[in-house]
């Protein structure tokens, strides 16, 4: 649009200058003499056209700058969404760790209870042994054996019985001692596991607080950015109205403007047809490709083309924050702010990292969900050496907030922000583009 308006200005000024200097050619003579403008009238007319053209050029530049700001604000809203998504990942991981530690503590408590029962049983057996010995009135000492034996054989029998009782008593005492040691070990394990569980819970609480704060901050920032965007769009509409008024102030420009708008519509239709053709071809190729078996990763130029085809087949699919997985577009998630205002939580689509996850899943690559982790997943290659299939990333303050797929010829495919759709764009070198790309294949 901005290029089109610049061309309009150049063409219109040239045509108006010619018309003012030479008059309208080919007009039928009028029997009534037309006004004969003086040289000063002609100069004044030319000056007015030139002045109006300069005003239109200034307004067009202003409109271009405002549109750039509007696009950047939308990207910043998506950045805040990525921050919230990262915080939720941290919370989920901390809670899982806390649950695992609690399970370990519960297992240790079960061991402690089992050891206590073993001690009780050993004590009961020892008590039964002692009670049985005294109830039989046995004197198991050497003098007792000699004085109570009725003969040599009785003495031998009594000695053997005494040895058996002594072995049983020693066995019961050993069992009791082992039970005591087992209980002490189980108690120690239970305490250690409980301490670990408590630390994990504290970490989960801290992570939850950090996640809540990050999400609230992201939502607040998104609301601020949305208000700024609304202001920019209002100014943009105002400038557009001024531009239209300036271009239409001279009736002689209207026909040329209409011809150019017709040309622009033809160009837009041709571009849309080309994108549909590219999408259909990509979808056809992607449909014919067979995903590799689980755990197997495809490689080579064919794999790169499959990744690009899977992404291209999604052209026009709406943006939904939190949407997209390895199987395709999904319903987005709530953010309590801008994404909710566009209905992302109830509409099927992709966000930037969801589109990358789906594209690479077709060749057996299981990317992580967060865009920052996706960038770190592959080999880091200088931006100047990027190839089709590489992932481009943008960051602010050291944190990645957007990711896209390079498809060659200075173009990329991306899911940019709420309210938009999956699209092909020229590579944006502004907004914090990282100096390296992530190469997975």
C-alpha positions as CSV (number, residue, x, y, z in Angstrom):
1,X,0.0,0.0,0.0
2,X,2.8,2.5,0.9
3,X,4.7,1.8,-2.3
4,X,1.5,2.1,-4.3
5,X,0.8,5.6,-2.9
6,X,4.3,6.7,-3.6
7,X,3.9,5.7,-7.2
8,X,0.6,7.4,-7.4
9,X,2.1,10.7,-6.3
10,X,4.9,10.6,-8.8
11,X,2.6,9.7,-11.7
12,X,0.0,12.3,-10.7
13,X,2.4,15.2,-10.3
14,X,4.0,14.5,-13.7
15,X,0.6,14.3,-15.4
16,X,-0.7,17.4,-13.7
17,X,2.4,19.4,-14.6
18,X,2.0,18.4,-18.2
19,X,-1.7,19.3,-18.2
20,X,-1.1,22.7,-16.7
21,X,1.7,23.6,-19.1
22,X,0.2,22.6,-22.3
23,X,-3.6,22.4,-21.9
24,X,-5.8,19.4,-22.7
25,X,-5.0,17.9,-26.1
26,X,-7.7,16.6,-28.4
27,X,-10.6,18.6,-27.0
28,X,-13.3,19.7,-29.5
29,X,-13.2,23.5,-30.2
30,X,-15.7,25.5,-28.2
31,X,-17.5,28.3,-30.0
32,X,-17.2,30.4,-26.8
33,X,-13.7,31.3,-26.1
34,X,-12.4,29.8,-22.9
35,X,-10.7,31.9,-20.3
36,X,-7.2,32.9,-21.4
37,X,-5.1,32.4,-18.3
38,X,-2.1,34.6,-18.0
39,X,1.4,33.3,-17.4
40,X,1.0,34.1,-13.8
41,X,-2.2,32.1,-13.6
42,X,-0.4,29.1,-15.1
43,X,2.5,29.5,-12.7
44,X,0.1,29.8,-9.7
45,X,-1.7,26.6,-10.8
46,X,1.6,24.7,-11.2
47,X,2.7,25.9,-7.8
48,X,-0.5,24.8,-6.2
49,X,-0.2,21.3,-7.8
50,X,3.4,21.0,-6.6
51,X,2.5,22.2,-3.1
52,X,-0.4,19.7,-2.9
53,X,1.8,16.9,-4.2
54,X,4.4,17.7,-1.4
55,X,1.6,17.6,1.2
56,X,0.5,14.2,-0.1
57,X,4.0,12.9,0.0
58,X,4.5,14.1,3.6
59,X,1.2,12.5,4.6
60,X,2.1,9.2,2.9
61,X,5.4,9.1,4.8
62,X,3.6,9.8,8.0
63,X,1.1,7.0,7.2
64,X,4.0,4.6,6.5
65,X,5.6,5.4,9.8
66,X,2.4,4.9,11.7
67,X,1.7,1.6,10.0
68,X,5.2,0.4,11.0
69,X,4.5,1.4,14.6
70,X,1.1,-0.4,14.5
71,X,2.8,-3.7,13.3
72,X,5.5,-3.4,15.9
73,X,2.9,-2.9,18.7
74,X,1.1,-6.1,17.6
75,X,4.3,-8.0,17.7
76,X,4.9,-6.7,21.2
77,X,1.5,-8.0,22.3
78,X,2.6,-11.4,21.0
79,X,5.8,-11.0,22.9
80,X,3.9,-10.6,26.2
81,X,1.9,-13.7,25.4
82,X,5.1,-15.7,25.0
83,X,6.3,-14.4,28.4
84,X,3.1,-15.6,30.0
85,X,3.4,-19.0,28.3
86,X,7.0,-19.4,29.5
87,X,5.9,-18.6,33.1
88,X,3.1,-21.3,32.9
89,X,5.8,-23.8,31.7
90,X,7.9,-23.0,34.8
91,X,4.9,-23.4,37.1
92,X,3.9,-26.7,35.6
93,X,7.4,-28.1,36.0
94,X,7.8,-27.0,39.6
95,X,4.4,-28.6,40.5
96,X,5.4,-31.9,38.9
97,X,8.6,-31.9,40.9
98,X,6.7,-31.3,44.1
99,X,4.2,-34.1,43.4
100,X,7.1,-36.5,42.8
101,X,8.8,-35.5,46.0
102,X,5.5,-36.0,48.0
103,X,5.1,-39.5,46.5
104,X,8.7,-40.3,47.6
105,X,7.9,-39.1,51.1
106,X,4.7,-41.2,51.3
107,X,6.7,-44.3,50.2
108,X,9.2,-43.6,53.0
109,X,6.4,-43.3,55.5
110,X,5.1,-46.6,54.4
111,X,8.5,-48.2,55.0
112,X,8.6,-46.6,58.5
113,X,5.3,-48.1,59.3
114,X,6.4,-51.5,58.1
115,X,9.6,-51.3,60.2
116,X,7.5,-50.4,63.3
117,X,5.3,-53.4,62.8
118,X,8.4,-55.6,62.4
119,X,9.7,-54.3,65.8
120,X,6.4,-55.0,67.5
121,X,6.4,-58.5,66.1
122,X,10.0,-59.2,67.2
123,X,9.2,-57.9,70.7
124,X,6.1,-60.1,70.9
125,X,8.2,-63.2,69.9
126,X,10.8,-62.4,72.5
127,X,8.1,-62.0,75.2
128,X,6.6,-65.3,74.2
129,X,10.0,-67.0,74.4
130,X,10.8,-65.6,77.8
131,X,7.3,-66.5,79.1
132,X,7.5,-70.0,77.8
133,X,10.9,-70.6,79.4
134,X,9.8,-69.5,82.8
135,X,6.5,-71.3,82.5
136,X,8.4,-74.6,82.1
137,X,10.6,-73.9,85.1
138,X,13.8,-74.7,83.3
139,X,17.1,-74.0,84.9
140,X,19.3,-73.7,81.8
141,X,22.6,-73.2,83.6
142,X,25.3,-75.9,83.9
143,X,24.5,-76.6,87.6
144,X,20.9,-76.9,86.8
145,X,21.5,-79.4,84.1
146,X,23.6,-81.6,86.4
147,X,21.3,-81.5,89.4
148,X,18.1,-82.1,87.5
149,X,19.3,-84.8,85.1
150,X,18.2,-88.4,86.0
151,X,21.0,-90.0,84.0
152,X,23.6,-89.5,81.3
153,X,21.1,-89.7,78.4
154,X,18.7,-87.3,80.2
155,X,21.7,-84.9,80.7
156,X,22.5,-85.1,76.9
157,X,18.8,-84.5,76.0
158,X,18.6,-81.6,78.4
159,X,21.8,-80.1,77.0
160,X,20.5,-80.4,73.4
161,X,17.2,-78.8,74.3
162,X,19.0,-76.0,76.1
163,X,21.2,-75.3,73.0
164,X,18.0,-75.2,70.9
165,X,16.4,-72.7,73.2
166,X,19.5,-70.6,73.3
167,X,19.6,-70.5,69.5
168,X,15.9,-69.5,69.3
169,X,16.5,-66.7,71.9
170,X,19.5,-65.4,69.9
171,X,17.5,-65.5,66.6
172,X,14.7,-63.5,68.3
173,X,17.2,-61.0,69.6
174,X,18.9,-60.6,66.2
175,X,15.5,-60.1,64.5
176,X,14.6,-57.4,67.0
177,X,17.9,-55.6,66.5
178,X,17.5,-55.8,62.7
179,X,14.0,-54.4,63.0
180,X,15.3,-51.5,65.1
181,X,18.0,-50.7,62.5
182,X,15.4,-50.9,59.6
183,X,13.1,-48.6,61.5
184,X,15.9,-46.1,62.1
185,X,16.8,-46.2,58.4
186,X,13.2,-45.8,57.3
187,X,12.7,-42.9,59.7
188,X,15.7,-41.2,58.3
189,X,14.5,-41.8,54.7
190,X,11.1,-40.5,55.6
191,X,12.5,-37.3,57.1
192,X,14.8,-36.7,54.1
193,X,11.9,-37.4,51.7
194,X,9.6,-35.1,53.6
195,X,12.2,-32.3,53.7
196,X,12.7,-32.7,49.9
197,X,8.9,-32.6,49.4
198,X,8.7,-29.4,51.5
199,X,11.4,-27.8,49.4
200,X,9.7,-28.8,46.2
201,X,6.4,-27.4,47.5
202,X,8.1,-24.1,48.4
203,X,9.7,-24.0,44.9
204,X,6.2,-24.6,43.4
205,X,4.7,-21.8,45.5
206,X,7.5,-19.4,44.5
207,X,7.1,-20.5,40.8
208,X,3.3,-20.0,41.1
209,X,3.8,-16.5,42.5
210,X,6.3,-15.7,39.7
211,X,3.9,-17.1,37.1
212,X,1.0,-15.1,38.4
213,X,3.0,-11.9,38.5
214,X,4.4,-12.5,35.0
215,X,0.9,-13.3,33.5
216,X,-0.6,-10.2,35.2
217,X,2.3,-8.1,33.9
218,X,1.8,-9.5,30.4
219,X,-1.9,-8.8,30.5
220,X,-1.3,-5.3,31.7
221,X,1.3,-4.6,29.1
222,X,-0.9,-6.1,26.4
223,X,-3.8,-3.8,27.4
224,X,-1.5,-0.8,27.3
225,X,-0.2,-1.9,23.9
226,X,-3.8,-2.4,22.7
227,X,-4.7,1.2,23.7
228,X,-1.6,2.5,21.9
229,X,-2.5,0.5,18.8
230,X,-6.0,1.9,18.9
231,X,-4.5,5.5,19.1
232,X,-2.2,4.7,16.2
233,X,-5.0,3.3,14.1
234,X,-7.1,6.3,14.8
235,X,-4.3,8.6,13.7
236,X,-3.7,6.3,10.7
237,X,-7.4,6.7,9.7
238,X,-7.1,10.5,10.1
239,X,-4.0,10.7,7.9
240,X,-5.6,8.4,5.4
241,X,-8.6,10.7,5.2
242,X,-6.3,13.7,4.7
243,X,-4.4,11.8,2.0
244,X,-7.6,10.9,0.2
245,X,-8.8,14.5,0.4
246,X,-5.4,15.8,-1.0
247,X,-5.4,13.3,-3.9
248,X,-9.1,14.0,-4.7
249,X,-8.8,17.8,-4.4
250,X,-8.0,18.1,-8.1
251,X,-10.7,16.4,-10.3
252,X,-8.2,15.8,-13.0
253,X,-6.4,13.2,-10.8
254,X,-9.5,11.0,-10.3
255,X,-9.3,9.0,-13.5
256,X,-5.6,8.3,-13.0
257,X,-6.2,7.3,-9.4
258,X,-9.0,4.9,-10.5
259,X,-6.7,3.3,-13.1
260,X,-4.0,2.8,-10.5
261,X,-6.5,1.3,-8.0
262,X,-7.7,-1.0,-10.7
263,X,-4.1,-2.0,-11.4
264,X,-3.5,-2.5,-7.6
265,X,-6.6,-4.7,-7.4
266,X,-5.3,-6.8,-10.3
267,X,-1.9,-7.1,-8.6
268,X,-3.6,-8.1,-5.3
269,X,-5.7,-10.6,-7.1
270,X,-2.7,-12.1,-8.9
271,X,-0.8,-12.3,-5.6
272,X,-3.7,-13.9,-3.8
273,X,-4.0,-16.4,-6.7
274,X,-0.3,-17.2,-6.5
275,X,-0.5,-17.7,-2.7
276,X,-3.5,-20.1,-3.3
277,X,-1.6,-22.0,-5.9
278,X,1.5,-22.2,-3.7
279,X,-0.7,-23.3,-0.7
280,X,-2.5,-26.0,-2.8
281,X,0.8,-27.4,-4.2
282,X,2.3,-27.4,-0.7
283,X,-0.7,-29.1,0.8
284,X,-0.7,-31.7,-2.0
285,X,3.0,-32.4,-1.4
286,X,2.5,-32.5,2.3
287,X,-0.4,-34.9,1.9
288,X,1.7,-37.3,-0.2
289,X,4.6,-37.3,2.3
290,X,4.7,-40.1,4.8
291,X,5.7,-39.2,8.4
292,X,8.7,-41.3,9.6
293,X,8.2,-43.9,12.3
294,X,8.1,-42.7,15.9
295,X,11.6,-41.8,17.1
296,X,13.0,-41.5,13.5
297,X,13.9,-38.1,12.1
298,X,14.0,-37.4,8.3
299,X,16.9,-35.5,6.9
300,X,18.1,-33.9,3.7
301,X,16.5,-31.5,1.2
302,X,13.3,-33.6,1.1
303,X,12.8,-33.2,4.8
304,X,13.3,-29.4,4.5
305,X,10.7,-29.2,1.7
306,X,8.3,-31.3,3.8
307,X,8.6,-28.8,6.7
308,X,8.1,-25.8,4.4
309,X,5.1,-27.5,2.7
310,X,3.4,-28.3,6.0
311,X,3.7,-24.7,7.1
312,X,2.7,-23.3,3.6
313,X,-0.4,-25.6,3.7
314,X,-1.6,-23.6,6.7
315,X,-1.6,-20.2,4.9
316,X,-4.7,-18.2,5.9
317,X,-5.3,-20.2,9.1
318,X,-6.1,-17.7,11.9
319,X,-3.8,-16.8,14.7
320,X,-4.8,-18.2,18.1
321,X,-2.5,-17.7,21.1
322,X,-1.5,-21.0,22.6
323,X,-2.9,-22.9,19.5
324,X,-1.3,-25.6,17.4
325,X,0.4,-28.9,18.1
326,X,2.1,-31.7,16.1
327,X,-1.2,-32.7,14.5
328,X,-2.4,-29.3,13.4
329,X,-4.2,-26.2,14.5
330,X,-6.0,-26.3,17.9
331,X,-8.2,-24.0,20.0
332,X,-6.2,-21.3,21.7
333,X,-6.1,-20.5,25.4
334,X,-7.2,-17.6,27.6
335,X,-4.9,-14.7,28.4
336,X,-7.4,-12.4,30.0
337,X,-6.5,-9.6,27.6
338,X,-6.0,-9.0,23.9
339,X,-6.1,-12.6,22.8
340,X,-9.4,-13.1,24.6
341,X,-10.8,-10.0,22.8
342,X,-10.1,-11.7,19.5
343,X,-11.7,-15.0,20.8
344,X,-8.4,-17.0,20.5
345,X,-9.5,-19.2,23.4
346,X,-12.5,-20.5,21.4
347,X,-11.1,-20.5,17.8
348,X,-8.9,-23.0,16.1
349,X,-5.5,-21.7,14.9
350,X,-1.8,-21.4,15.5
351,X,0.5,-19.1,17.4
352,X,4.1,-18.6,16.2
353,X,5.6,-21.6,18.1
354,X,2.6,-23.8,17.5
355,X,3.1,-23.4,13.7
356,X,6.8,-24.4,14.0
357,X,5.9,-27.4,16.2
358,X,3.4,-28.7,13.5
359,X,5.7,-28.0,10.6
360,X,8.7,-30.0,12.0
361,X,6.6,-32.8,13.4
362,X,6.1,-34.0,9.8
363,X,9.8,-35.1,9.7
364,X,9.9,-36.7,13.2
365,X,11.3,-33.6,15.0
366,X,9.6,-33.0,18.3
367,X,10.1,-29.4,19.1
368,X,9.5,-27.9,22.5
369,X,6.4,-25.6,22.9
370,X,8.0,-22.3,23.9
371,X,9.6,-20.2,21.1
372,X,12.8,-19.5,23.1
373,X,13.3,-23.3,23.6
374,X,12.6,-23.9,19.9
375,X,15.4,-21.4,19.0
376,X,17.9,-23.2,21.3
377,X,16.8,-26.6,20.0
378,X,18.8,-26.4,16.7
379,X,22.4,-25.5,15.7
380,X,23.1,-21.8,15.9
381,X,24.1,-20.6,12.4
382,X,25.0,-16.9,11.5
383,X,22.0,-15.0,10.0
384,X,24.0,-14.3,6.8
385,X,24.2,-18.1,6.2
386,X,20.5,-18.9,6.7
387,X,18.9,-21.5,4.4
388,X,15.3,-22.5,3.8
389,X,14.1,-24.6,6.7
390,X,16.0,-22.5,9.3
391,X,14.0,-20.8,12.1
392,X,14.3,-17.0,12.6
393,X,13.8,-15.5,16.1
394,X,13.3,-12.1,17.6
395,X,14.2,-11.0,21.2
396,X,14.0,-8.0,23.5
397,X,15.9,-7.7,26.8
398,X,17.5,-11.1,26.1
399,X,14.2,-13.0,25.9
400,X,12.8,-14.5,22.7
401,X,9.2,-13.5,21.9
402,X,8.6,-14.5,18.2
403,X,9.7,-17.2,15.8
404,X,9.2,-17.9,12.1
405,X,10.3,-20.2,9.3
406,X,12.6,-19.0,6.5
407,X,11.5,-20.3,3.1
408,X,14.0,-18.7,0.8
409,X,14.2,-15.6,-1.5
410,X,14.2,-13.2,1.5
411,X,10.8,-14.5,2.7
412,X,9.5,-16.3,5.8
413,X,6.2,-17.8,6.9
414,X,4.8,-16.9,10.3
415,X,1.8,-16.7,12.6
416,X,2.3,-13.1,13.7
417,X,-0.3,-11.9,16.3
418,X,-3.9,-12.1,17.4
419,X,-6.3,-10.8,14.7
420,X,-4.1,-12.0,11.9
421,X,-3.5,-15.2,10.0
422,X,-0.6,-17.4,8.9
423,X,1.1,-15.5,6.2
424,X,4.2,-15.1,4.0
425,X,6.2,-12.0,4.8
426,X,9.6,-10.4,3.9
427,X,12.1,-11.2,6.5
428,X,11.9,-8.4,9.2
429,X,15.4,-7.3,10.2
430,X,14.0,-4.9,12.8
431,X,12.4,-5.6,16.2
432,X,15.3,-7.5,17.6
433,X,16.0,-10.1,15.0
434,X,18.7,-12.4,16.4
435,X,22.1,-12.7,14.7
436,X,21.8,-16.5,14.5
437,X,19.2,-18.8,13.1
438,X,18.2,-22.2,14.5
439,X,19.0,-25.1,12.0
440,X,17.4,-28.4,12.9
441,X,17.8,-30.2,9.6
